[in-house]
Amino acid sequence: MVQRGRRAGYHNYSVKEQMLLCTVAAERKPLGRDMWEEVALEYNSRKARSWLERDFDSLRRKFRNLYGKPKPTGN
């Protein structure tokens, strides 16, 4: 039987984690896999102790998700 859903121990990104990700991505401006690995190293070195360590693929997916969200129009 195939199990679906989130893996055990999965946690969402907090607002502070998202802000750190955006800050590091803005500083590094990653284009390829190697650059995203650098972002992951920088992110994990600057994160708070209580935060989970994230791999480059997770950070890249989260950043793309944030970048693709529609912006508020004010209407």
PDB file of N, CA, C and O in Angstrom:
ATOM      1  N   MET A   1       0.841  -1.184   0.000  1.00  0.00           N
ATOM      2  CA  MET A   1       0.000   0.000   0.000  1.00  0.00           C
ATOM      3  C   MET A   1       0.887   1.250   0.000  1.00  0.00           C
ATOM      4  O   MET A   1       1.854   1.335   0.757  1.00  0.00           O
ATOM      5  N   VAL A   2       0.556   2.187  -0.833  1.00  0.00           N
ATOM      6  CA  VAL A   2       1.297   3.438  -0.934  1.00  0.00           C
ATOM      7  C   VAL A   2       0.708   4.438   0.050  1.00  0.00           C
ATOM      8  O   VAL A   2      -0.500   4.673   0.077  1.00  0.00           O
ATOM      9  N   GLN A   3       1.596   5.027   0.866  1.00  0.00           N
ATOM     10  CA  GLN A   3       1.129   6.038   1.815  1.00  0.00           C
ATOM     11  C   GLN A   3       1.228   7.406   1.168  1.00  0.00           C
ATOM     12  O   GLN A   3       2.178   7.704   0.444  1.00  0.00           O
ATOM     13  N   ARG A   4       0.254   8.212   1.437  1.00  0.00           N
ATOM     14  CA  ARG A   4       0.231   9.566   0.879  1.00  0.00           C
ATOM     15  C   ARG A   4       0.263  10.582   1.999  1.00  0.00           C
ATOM     16  O   ARG A   4       0.112  10.251   3.175  1.00  0.00           O
ATOM     17  N   GLY A   5       0.461  11.819   1.606  1.00  0.00           N
ATOM     18  CA  GLY A   5       0.449  12.898   2.580  1.00  0.00           C
ATOM     19  C   GLY A   5       1.853  13.320   2.954  1.00  0.00           C
ATOM     20  O   GLY A   5       2.829  12.953   2.299  1.00  0.00           O
ATOM     21  N   ARG A   6       1.933  14.079   3.994  1.00  0.00           N
ATOM     22  CA  ARG A   6       3.217  14.608   4.443  1.00  0.00           C
ATOM     23  C   ARG A   6       4.021  13.539   5.153  1.00  0.00           C
ATOM     24  O   ARG A   6       3.474  12.627   5.773  1.00  0.00           O
ATOM     25  N   ARG A   7       5.330  13.674   5.048  1.00  0.00           N
ATOM     26  CA  ARG A   7       6.198  12.746   5.766  1.00  0.00           C
ATOM     27  C   ARG A   7       6.216  13.118   7.249  1.00  0.00           C
ATOM     28  O   ARG A   7       5.894  14.249   7.610  1.00  0.00           O
ATOM     29  N   ALA A   8       6.583  12.191   8.083  1.00  0.00           N
ATOM     30  CA  ALA A   8       6.620  12.427   9.527  1.00  0.00           C
ATOM     31  C   ALA A   8       7.637  13.511   9.853  1.00  0.00           C
ATOM     32  O   ALA A   8       8.722  13.544   9.272  1.00  0.00           O
ATOM     33  N   GLY A   9       7.291  14.391  10.773  1.00  0.00           N
ATOM     34  CA  GLY A   9       8.195  15.447  11.185  1.00  0.00           C
ATOM     35  C   GLY A   9       8.217  16.650  10.266  1.00  0.00           C
ATOM     36  O   GLY A   9       9.080  17.516  10.414  1.00  0.00           O
ATOM     37  N   TYR A  10       7.299  16.730   9.328  1.00  0.00           N
ATOM     38  CA  TYR A  10       7.252  17.829   8.364  1.00  0.00           C
ATOM     39  C   TYR A  10       6.750  19.099   9.043  1.00  0.00           C
ATOM     40  O   TYR A  10       5.782  19.058   9.803  1.00  0.00           O
ATOM     41  N   HIS A  11       7.403  20.220   8.772  1.00  0.00           N
ATOM     42  CA  HIS A  11       6.986  21.512   9.328  1.00  0.00           C
ATOM     43  C   HIS A  11       6.968  22.559   8.226  1.00  0.00           C
ATOM     44  O   HIS A  11       7.814  22.549   7.331  1.00  0.00           O
ATOM     45  N   ASN A  12       6.008  23.452   8.298  1.00  0.00           N
ATOM     46  CA  ASN A  12       5.940  24.560   7.349  1.00  0.00           C
ATOM     47  C   ASN A  12       7.004  25.596   7.678  1.00  0.00           C
ATOM     48  O   ASN A  12       7.570  25.601   8.771  1.00  0.00           O
ATOM     49  N   TYR A  13       7.264  26.461   6.726  1.00  0.00           N
ATOM     50  CA  TYR A  13       8.185  27.570   6.931  1.00  0.00           C
ATOM     51  C   TYR A  13       7.467  28.667   7.713  1.00  0.00           C
ATOM     52  O   TYR A  13       6.330  29.015   7.396  1.00  0.00           O
ATOM     53  N   SER A  14       8.126  29.207   8.727  1.00  0.00           N
ATOM     54  CA  SER A  14       7.573  30.359   9.438  1.00  0.00           C
ATOM     55  C   SER A  14       7.828  31.611   8.589  1.00  0.00           C
ATOM     56  O   SER A  14       8.564  31.563   7.603  1.00  0.00           O
ATOM     57  N   VAL A  15       7.220  32.713   8.979  1.00  0.00           N
ATOM     58  CA  VAL A  15       7.426  33.971   8.254  1.00  0.00           C
ATOM     59  C   VAL A  15       8.899  34.381   8.339  1.00  0.00           C
ATOM     60  O   VAL A  15       9.467  34.859   7.357  1.00  0.00           O
ATOM     61  N   LYS A  16       9.515  34.196   9.503  1.00  0.00           N
ATOM     62  CA  LYS A  16      10.932  34.552   9.654  1.00  0.00           C
ATOM     63  C   LYS A  16      11.820  33.681   8.768  1.00  0.00           C
ATOM     64  O   LYS A  16      12.806  34.163   8.210  1.00  0.00           O
ATOM     65  N   GLU A  17      11.475  32.406   8.641  1.00  0.00           N
ATOM     66  CA  GLU A  17      12.238  31.525   7.754  1.00  0.00           C
ATOM     67  C   GLU A  17      12.086  31.962   6.297  1.00  0.00           C
ATOM     68  O   GLU A  17      13.051  31.940   5.534  1.00  0.00           O
ATOM     69  N   GLN A  18      10.882  32.356   5.921  1.00  0.00           N
ATOM     70  CA  GLN A  18      10.643  32.824   4.557  1.00  0.00           C
ATOM     71  C   GLN A  18      11.417  34.110   4.282  1.00  0.00           C
ATOM     72  O   GLN A  18      11.963  34.292   3.194  1.00  0.00           O
ATOM     73  N   MET A  19      11.461  34.995   5.267  1.00  0.00           N
ATOM     74  CA  MET A  19      12.201  36.250   5.097  1.00  0.00           C
ATOM     75  C   MET A  19      13.699  35.978   4.947  1.00  0.00           C
ATOM     76  O   MET A  19      14.363  36.602   4.119  1.00  0.00           O
ATOM     77  N   LEU A  20      14.229  35.050   5.744  1.00  0.00           N
ATOM     78  CA  LEU A  20      15.643  34.706   5.616  1.00  0.00           C
ATOM     79  C   LEU A  20      15.921  34.103   4.247  1.00  0.00           C
ATOM     80  O   LEU A  20      16.925  34.435   3.615  1.00  0.00           O
ATOM     81  N   LEU A  21      15.046  33.223   3.785  1.00  0.00           N
ATOM     82  CA  LEU A  21      15.213  32.622   2.458  1.00  0.00           C
ATOM     83  C   LEU A  21      15.239  33.698   1.379  1.00  0.00           C
ATOM     84  O   LEU A  21      16.099  33.671   0.498  1.00  0.00           O
ATOM     85  N   CYS A  22      14.311  34.639   1.438  1.00  0.00           N
ATOM     86  CA  CYS A  22      14.265  35.713   0.435  1.00  0.00           C
ATOM     87  C   CYS A  22      15.505  36.599   0.514  1.00  0.00           C
ATOM     88  O   CYS A  22      16.020  37.040  -0.514  1.00  0.00           O
ATOM     89  N   THR A  23      15.982  36.860   1.717  1.00  0.00           N
ATOM     90  CA  THR A  23      17.184  37.675   1.897  1.00  0.00           C
ATOM     91  C   THR A  23      18.403  36.996   1.282  1.00  0.00           C
ATOM     92  O   THR A  23      19.163  37.616   0.538  1.00  0.00           O
ATOM     93  N   VAL A  24      18.578  35.717   1.603  1.00  0.00           N
ATOM     94  CA  VAL A  24      19.731  34.978   1.076  1.00  0.00           C
ATOM     95  C   VAL A  24      19.628  34.846  -0.443  1.00  0.00           C
ATOM     96  O   VAL A  24      20.628  34.995  -1.144  1.00  0.00           O
ATOM     97  N   ALA A  25      18.436  34.570  -0.952  1.00  0.00           N
ATOM     98  CA  ALA A  25      18.252  34.439  -2.401  1.00  0.00           C
ATOM     99  C   ALA A  25      18.528  35.769  -3.105  1.00  0.00           C
ATOM    100  O   ALA A  25      19.095  35.782  -4.197  1.00  0.00           O
ATOM    101  N   ALA A  26      18.135  36.880  -2.494  1.00  0.00           N
ATOM    102  CA  ALA A  26      18.392  38.194  -3.091  1.00  0.00           C
ATOM    103  C   ALA A  26      19.892  38.502  -3.115  1.00  0.00           C
ATOM    104  O   ALA A  26      20.388  39.122  -4.055  1.00  0.00           O
ATOM    105  N   GLU A  27      20.603  38.069  -2.082  1.00  0.00           N
ATOM    106  CA  GLU A  27      22.051  38.298  -2.029  1.00  0.00           C
ATOM    107  C   GLU A  27      22.793  37.434  -3.047  1.00  0.00           C
ATOM    108  O   GLU A  27      23.741  37.899  -3.680  1.00  0.00           O
ATOM    109  N   ARG A  28      22.372  36.190  -3.206  1.00  0.00           N
ATOM    110  CA  ARG A  28      23.081  35.232  -4.059  1.00  0.00           C
ATOM    111  C   ARG A  28      22.574  35.207  -5.499  1.00  0.00           C
ATOM    112  O   ARG A  28      23.334  34.892  -6.415  1.00  0.00           O
ATOM    113  N   LYS A  29      21.310  35.533  -5.709  1.00  0.00           N
ATOM    114  CA  LYS A  29      20.675  35.475  -7.034  1.00  0.00           C
ATOM    115  C   LYS A  29      20.970  34.143  -7.737  1.00  0.00           C
ATOM    116  O   LYS A  29      21.634  34.117  -8.773  1.00  0.00           O
ATOM    117  N   PRO A  30      20.472  33.042  -7.168  1.00  0.00           N
ATOM    118  CA  PRO A  30      20.807  31.711  -7.688  1.00  0.00           C
ATOM    119  C   PRO A  30      20.165  31.419  -9.040  1.00  0.00           C
ATOM    120  O   PRO A  30      19.008  31.767  -9.281  1.00  0.00           O
ATOM    121  N   LEU A  31      20.930  30.779  -9.915  1.00  0.00           N
ATOM    122  CA  LEU A  31      20.429  30.391 -11.229  1.00  0.00           C
ATOM    123  C   LEU A  31      20.402  28.877 -11.403  1.00  0.00           C
ATOM    124  O   LEU A  31      19.416  28.335 -11.902  1.00  0.00           O
ATOM    125  N   GLY A  32      21.453  28.194 -11.006  1.00  0.00           N
ATOM    126  CA  GLY A  32      21.537  26.752 -11.206  1.00  0.00           C
ATOM    127  C   GLY A  32      21.626  25.991  -9.907  1.00  0.00           C
ATOM    128  O   GLY A  32      21.565  26.567  -8.821  1.00  0.00           O
ATOM    129  N   ARG A  33      21.773  24.677 -10.035  1.00  0.00           N
ATOM    130  CA  ARG A  33      21.818  23.797  -8.874  1.00  0.00           C
ATOM    131  C   ARG A  33      22.959  24.174  -7.924  1.00  0.00           C
ATOM    132  O   ARG A  33      22.760  24.235  -6.711  1.00  0.00           O
ATOM    133  N   ASP A  34      24.143  24.426  -8.468  1.00  0.00           N
ATOM    134  CA  ASP A  34      25.291  24.763  -7.625  1.00  0.00           C
ATOM    135  C   ASP A  34      25.022  26.018  -6.801  1.00  0.00           C
ATOM    136  O   ASP A  34      25.383  26.088  -5.626  1.00  0.00           O
ATOM    137  N   MET A  35      24.392  26.995  -7.416  1.00  0.00           N
ATOM    138  CA  MET A  35      24.103  28.244  -6.708  1.00  0.00           C
ATOM    139  C   MET A  35      23.039  28.026  -5.639  1.00  0.00           C
ATOM    140  O   MET A  35      23.093  28.655  -4.582  1.00  0.00           O
ATOM    141  N   TRP A  36      22.067  27.141  -5.896  1.00  0.00           N
ATOM    142  CA  TRP A  36      21.059  26.835  -4.879  1.00  0.00           C
ATOM    143  C   TRP A  36      21.679  26.066  -3.717  1.00  0.00           C
ATOM    144  O   TRP A  36      21.226  26.199  -2.580  1.00  0.00           O
ATOM    145  N   GLU A  37      22.704  25.269  -3.984  1.00  0.00           N
ATOM    146  CA  GLU A  37      23.419  24.596  -2.897  1.00  0.00           C
ATOM    147  C   GLU A  37      24.136  25.620  -2.023  1.00  0.00           C
ATOM    148  O   GLU A  37      24.205  25.454  -0.806  1.00  0.00           O
ATOM    149  N   GLU A  38      24.671  26.680  -2.637  1.00  0.00           N
ATOM    150  CA  GLU A  38      25.288  27.768  -1.876  1.00  0.00           C
ATOM    151  C   GLU A  38      24.245  28.491  -1.031  1.00  0.00           C
ATOM    152  O   GLU A  38      24.512  28.850   0.116  1.00  0.00           O
ATOM    153  N   VAL A  39      23.056  28.705  -1.598  1.00  0.00           N
ATOM    154  CA  VAL A  39      21.964  29.332  -0.845  1.00  0.00           C
ATOM    155  C   VAL A  39      21.619  28.474   0.365  1.00  0.00           C
ATOM    156  O   VAL A  39      21.424  28.995   1.463  1.00  0.00           O
ATOM    157  N   ALA A  40      21.542  27.159   0.169  1.00  0.00           N
ATOM    158  CA  ALA A  40      21.215  26.252   1.273  1.00  0.00           C
ATOM    159  C   ALA A  40      22.278  26.318   2.367  1.00  0.00           C
ATOM    160  O   ALA A  40      21.947  26.341   3.552  1.00  0.00           O
ATOM    161  N   LEU A  41      23.552  26.347   1.978  1.00  0.00           N
ATOM    162  CA  LEU A  41      24.620  26.450   2.975  1.00  0.00           C
ATOM    163  C   LEU A  41      24.511  27.752   3.765  1.00  0.00           C
ATOM    164  O   LEU A  41      24.615  27.756   4.991  1.00  0.00           O
ATOM    165  N   GLU A  42      24.302  28.848   3.055  1.00  0.00           N
ATOM    166  CA  GLU A  42      24.179  30.159   3.710  1.00  0.00           C
ATOM    167  C   GLU A  42      22.947  30.209   4.611  1.00  0.00           C
ATOM    168  O   GLU A  42      23.024  30.675   5.747  1.00  0.00           O
ATOM    169  N   TYR A  43      21.815  29.728   4.102  1.00  0.00           N
ATOM    170  CA  TYR A  43      20.568  29.716   4.870  1.00  0.00           C
ATOM    171  C   TYR A  43      20.747  28.917   6.160  1.00  0.00           C
ATOM    172  O   TYR A  43      20.388  29.386   7.240  1.00  0.00           O
ATOM    173  N   ASN A  44      21.300  27.717   6.045  1.00  0.00           N
ATOM    174  CA  ASN A  44      21.452  26.848   7.211  1.00  0.00           C
ATOM    175  C   ASN A  44      22.475  27.378   8.204  1.00  0.00           C
ATOM    176  O   ASN A  44      22.390  27.071   9.394  1.00  0.00           O
ATOM    177  N   SER A  45      23.440  28.164   7.743  1.00  0.00           N
ATOM    178  CA  SER A  45      24.411  28.747   8.672  1.00  0.00           C
ATOM    179  C   SER A  45      23.829  29.957   9.408  1.00  0.00           C
ATOM    180  O   SER A  45      24.286  30.294  10.500  1.00  0.00           O
ATOM    181  N   ARG A  46      22.827  30.611   8.819  1.00  0.00           N
ATOM    182  CA  ARG A  46      22.240  31.810   9.425  1.00  0.00           C
ATOM    183  C   ARG A  46      20.925  31.552  10.147  1.00  0.00           C
ATOM    184  O   ARG A  46      20.404  32.450  10.808  1.00  0.00           O
ATOM    185  N   LYS A  47      20.379  30.348  10.037  1.00  0.00           N
ATOM    186  CA  LYS A  47      19.072  30.049  10.636  1.00  0.00           C
ATOM    187  C   LYS A  47      19.170  29.986  12.158  1.00  0.00           C
ATOM    188  O   LYS A  47      20.250  29.795  12.716  1.00  0.00           O
ATOM    189  N   ALA A  48      18.033  30.147  12.815  1.00  0.00           N
ATOM    190  CA  ALA A  48      17.972  30.000  14.268  1.00  0.00           C
ATOM    191  C   ALA A  48      18.125  28.524  14.627  1.00  0.00           C
ATOM    192  O   ALA A  48      17.812  27.651  13.818  1.00  0.00           O
ATOM    193  N   ARG A  49      18.599  28.248  15.818  1.00  0.00           N
ATOM    194  CA  ARG A  49      18.813  26.863  16.241  1.00  0.00           C
ATOM    195  C   ARG A  49      17.541  26.036  16.242  1.00  0.00           C
ATOM    196  O   ARG A  49      17.582  24.833  15.983  1.00  0.00           O
ATOM    197  N   SER A  50      16.425  26.661  16.528  1.00  0.00           N
ATOM    198  CA  SER A  50      15.161  25.926  16.641  1.00  0.00           C
ATOM    199  C   SER A  50      14.557  25.575  15.279  1.00  0.00           C
ATOM    200  O   SER A  50      13.631  24.768  15.204  1.00  0.00           O
ATOM    201  N   TRP A  51      15.071  26.169  14.210  1.00  0.00           N
ATOM    202  CA  TRP A  51      14.536  25.903  12.873  1.00  0.00           C
ATOM    203  C   TRP A  51      15.122  24.612  12.329  1.00  0.00           C
ATOM    204  O   TRP A  51      16.230  24.215  12.690  1.00  0.00           O
ATOM    205  N   LEU A  52      14.365  23.966  11.456  1.00  0.00           N
ATOM    206  CA  LEU A  52      14.854  22.766  10.786  1.00  0.00           C
ATOM    207  C   LEU A  52      15.913  23.125   9.756  1.00  0.00           C
ATOM    208  O   LEU A  52      15.882  24.208   9.172  1.00  0.00           O
ATOM    209  N   GLU A  53      16.848  22.213   9.539  1.00  0.00           N
ATOM    210  CA  GLU A  53      17.811  22.402   8.461  1.00  0.00           C
ATOM    211  C   GLU A  53      17.113  22.042   7.154  1.00  0.00           C
ATOM    212  O   GLU A  53      16.433  21.020   7.073  1.00  0.00           O
ATOM    213  N   ARG A  54      17.277  22.867   6.144  1.00  0.00           N
ATOM    214  CA  ARG A  54      16.598  22.664   4.857  1.00  0.00           C
ATOM    215  C   ARG A  54      17.615  22.332   3.778  1.00  0.00           C
ATOM    216  O   ARG A  54      18.729  22.855   3.780  1.00  0.00           O
ATOM    217  N   ASP A  55      17.225  21.455   2.851  1.00  0.00           N
ATOM    218  CA  ASP A  55      18.107  21.152   1.729  1.00  0.00           C
ATOM    219  C   ASP A  55      17.813  22.122   0.581  1.00  0.00           C
ATOM    220  O   ASP A  55      16.809  22.834   0.592  1.00  0.00           O
ATOM    221  N   PHE A  56      18.709  22.132  -0.408  1.00  0.00           N
ATOM    222  CA  PHE A  56      18.578  23.123  -1.479  1.00  0.00           C
ATOM    223  C   PHE A  56      17.294  22.937  -2.275  1.00  0.00           C
ATOM    224  O   PHE A  56      16.705  23.918  -2.729  1.00  0.00           O
ATOM    225  N   ASP A  57      16.851  21.696  -2.452  1.00  0.00           N
ATOM    226  CA  ASP A  57      15.647  21.444  -3.244  1.00  0.00           C
ATOM    227  C   ASP A  57      14.408  22.003  -2.545  1.00  0.00           C
ATOM    228  O   ASP A  57      13.533  22.577  -3.194  1.00  0.00           O
ATOM    229  N   SER A  58      14.335  21.836  -1.231  1.00  0.00           N
ATOM    230  CA  SER A  58      13.220  22.375  -0.457  1.00  0.00           C
ATOM    231  C   SER A  58      13.201  23.903  -0.514  1.00  0.00           C
ATOM    232  O   SER A  58      12.146  24.513  -0.685  1.00  0.00           O
ATOM    233  N   LEU A  59      14.370  24.510  -0.371  1.00  0.00           N
ATOM    234  CA  LEU A  59      14.464  25.973  -0.427  1.00  0.00           C
ATOM    235  C   LEU A  59      14.096  26.499  -1.808  1.00  0.00           C
ATOM    236  O   LEU A  59      13.401  27.507  -1.929  1.00  0.00           O
ATOM    237  N   ARG A  60      14.558  25.820  -2.842  1.00  0.00           N
ATOM    238  CA  ARG A  60      14.245  26.245  -4.210  1.00  0.00           C
ATOM    239  C   ARG A  60      12.744  26.154  -4.480  1.00  0.00           C
ATOM    240  O   ARG A  60      12.158  27.072  -5.052  1.00  0.00           O
ATOM    241  N   ARG A  61      12.121  25.045  -4.066  1.00  0.00           N
ATOM    242  CA  ARG A  61      10.672  24.885  -4.251  1.00  0.00           C
ATOM    243  C   ARG A  61       9.901  25.966  -3.509  1.00  0.00           C
ATOM    244  O   ARG A  61       8.956  26.540  -4.051  1.00  0.00           O
ATOM    245  N   LYS A  62      10.302  26.248  -2.266  1.00  0.00           N
ATOM    246  CA  LYS A  62       9.609  27.264  -1.470  1.00  0.00           C
ATOM    247  C   LYS A  62       9.765  28.636  -2.110  1.00  0.00           C
ATOM    248  O   LYS A  62       8.798  29.394  -2.190  1.00  0.00           O
ATOM    249  N   PHE A  63      10.962  28.962  -2.564  1.00  0.00           N
ATOM    250  CA  PHE A  63      11.189  30.264  -3.187  1.00  0.00           C
ATOM    251  C   PHE A  63      10.364  30.412  -4.456  1.00  0.00           C
ATOM    252  O   PHE A  63       9.753  31.457  -4.678  1.00  0.00           O
ATOM    253  N   ARG A  64      10.340  29.386  -5.283  1.00  0.00           N
ATOM    254  CA  ARG A  64       9.542  29.445  -6.517  1.00  0.00           C
ATOM    255  C   ARG A  64       8.064  29.592  -6.202  1.00  0.00           C
ATOM    256  O   ARG A  64       7.347  30.304  -6.905  1.00  0.00           O
ATOM    257  N   ASN A  65       7.602  28.925  -5.153  1.00  0.00           N
ATOM    258  CA  ASN A  65       6.208  29.040  -4.739  1.00  0.00           C
ATOM    259  C   ASN A  65       5.903  30.463  -4.282  1.00  0.00           C
ATOM    260  O   ASN A  65       4.870  31.023  -4.648  1.00  0.00           O
ATOM    261  N   LEU A  66       6.793  31.048  -3.487  1.00  0.00           N
ATOM    262  CA  LEU A  66       6.592  32.423  -3.016  1.00  0.00           C
ATOM    263  C   LEU A  66       6.648  33.411  -4.181  1.00  0.00           C
ATOM    264  O   LEU A  66       5.842  34.339  -4.254  1.00  0.00           O
ATOM    265  N   TYR A  67       7.594  33.209  -5.083  1.00  0.00           N
ATOM    266  CA  TYR A  67       7.778  34.110  -6.218  1.00  0.00           C
ATOM    267  C   TYR A  67       6.574  34.080  -7.151  1.00  0.00           C
ATOM    268  O   TYR A  67       6.233  35.099  -7.752  1.00  0.00           O
ATOM    269  N   GLY A  68       5.930  32.930  -7.279  1.00  0.00           N
ATOM    270  CA  GLY A  68       4.810  32.775  -8.202  1.00  0.00           C
ATOM    271  C   GLY A  68       3.462  33.191  -7.649  1.00  0.00           C
ATOM    272  O   GLY A  68       2.473  33.198  -8.382  1.00  0.00           O
ATOM    273  N   LYS A  69       3.403  33.538  -6.370  1.00  0.00           N
ATOM    274  CA  LYS A  69       2.121  33.938  -5.787  1.00  0.00           C
ATOM    275  C   LYS A  69       1.661  35.268  -6.362  1.00  0.00           C
ATOM    276  O   LYS A  69       2.475  36.164  -6.582  1.00  0.00           O
ATOM    277  N   PRO A  70       0.353  35.405  -6.608  1.00  0.00           N
ATOM    278  CA  PRO A  70      -0.155  36.695  -7.095  1.00  0.00           C
ATOM    279  C   PRO A  70       0.045  37.789  -6.042  1.00  0.00           C
ATOM    280  O   PRO A  70      -0.128  37.557  -4.845  1.00  0.00           O
ATOM    281  N   LYS A  71       0.399  38.944  -6.496  1.00  0.00           N
ATOM    282  CA  LYS A  71       0.619  40.077  -5.596  1.00  0.00           C
ATOM    283  C   LYS A  71      -0.716  40.769  -5.321  1.00  0.00           C
ATOM    284  O   LYS A  71      -1.584  40.798  -6.194  1.00  0.00           O
ATOM    285  N   PRO A  72      -0.892  41.327  -4.115  1.00  0.00           N
ATOM    286  CA  PRO A  72      -2.142  42.033  -3.825  1.00  0.00           C
ATOM    287  C   PRO A  72      -2.290  43.274  -4.706  1.00  0.00           C
ATOM    288  O   PRO A  72      -1.320  43.993  -4.948  1.00  0.00           O
ATOM    289  N   THR A  73      -3.504  43.515  -5.180  1.00  0.00           N
ATOM    290  CA  THR A  73      -3.736  44.647  -6.080  1.00  0.00           C
ATOM    291  C   THR A  73      -4.284  45.865  -5.355  1.00  0.00           C
ATOM    292  O   THR A  73      -4.256  46.970  -5.898  1.00  0.00           O
ATOM    293  N   GLY A  74      -4.775  45.682  -4.149  1.00  0.00           N
ATOM    294  CA  GLY A  74      -5.329  46.803  -3.403  1.00  0.00           C
ATOM    295  C   GLY A  74      -6.799  47.040  -3.661  1.00  0.00           C
ATOM    296  O   GLY A  74      -7.364  48.000  -3.138  1.00  0.00           O
ATOM    297  N   ASN A  75      -7.440  46.192  -4.456  1.00  0.00           N
ATOM    298  CA  ASN A  75      -8.875  46.345  -4.740  1.00  0.00           C
ATOM    299  C   ASN A  75      -9.713  45.707  -3.669  1.00  0.00           C
ATOM    300  O   ASN A  75     -10.941  45.739  -3.745  1.00  0.00           O
TER     301      ASN A  75
END
